[in-house]
Amino acid sequence: MAGDLRFNPLTDYLTDKDGNKFKLEPPSGDTLPSRGFDAGVDTYQGPPSSGTDLRVDVDPKSNRLQLLEPFKKWDGNDYIDLPVLIKV
């Protein structure tokens, strides 16, 4: 905005087209939670200690999701024609 990476929107001023200096105001809105954001104290679920009992249900008729088959065990050689898993 200011054309300078050292610009601090909390303390520095900008200049409008008429040469008047002004500061940006902090954002506000009615959609912000009145008691702050959930810190995740009661909502976080850590990963299981072992993934052996983990089950993911995916509708077999889904056109969007699919379960991946486990990859073959690594034979110790360099990877060639490796499938790539991308999370989008």
Summary of the structure (lengths in Angstrom):
residues: 88
radius of gyration: 25.8
end to end distance: 30.5
largest distance: 70.0
contacts: 62
relative contact order: 0.07
helix: 3%
strand: 5%
